[in-house]
Amino acid sequence: FETAKRDNSSQNRTANVDHIRLTIYYTQDIVPPSGGSISYTNGYYNVLSVPITYSIGSDAGSGLNLASGKIQRAFTTLTNGICGTYSNFSDLVNEYNGSYTDTSVVSGNCYKYQYQISDNVNNTATYESNSEAKIDTESPTTTDNFTNNDTWVASNQTITLTPTDTGGSGIASTKYC
């Protein structure tokens, strides 16, 4: 830097050229947030909503970037009580207050959720759960092949019962009364 001084005579005089050494100290943050979790009930839901709770964790380095917090969801079909191969996780909602209810679920599907949050230098943590939300709001039905309704017959009849479950959880049992 070159500095100039102005004295009372309004003339500029050039002073010595000074060199300035600037030392900057910084702490590198390469560690993602930690200590968070996500939780929801493992098993069957007979309503079209999944309540989710989670903890955002903490970050001792640059601090949490709350705006980056999001719940992600993967899904698959539910067939005879078994969840198929899950899709990749995709963003469901940006969220950081600790609870959310997913009301966009569909009967006959399974869902998994994870929570993702970054710190202020974009180190990202993903908190996962082993739970599966199995959505089945459809009651099973049973039909028969008996064609002589309201008529007495004089011989033994073979009647076939056909249970159907469109909700995906499967048939536990069926009775003919």
Secondary structure, 3 states (H helix, E strand, C coil): CEEEEECCCCCEEEEEECCCCCCCCCCCCCCCCECCEEECCCEEECCCCEEEEEECCECCCCCEEEEEEEEEEEEEEEECCEECCCCCCEEEEECCCCEEEECCCCCCEEEEEEEEEEECCCCEEEEECCCCEEECCCCCEEEECCCCCCCCCCCCCCCCEEEECCCCCCCCCCCCC
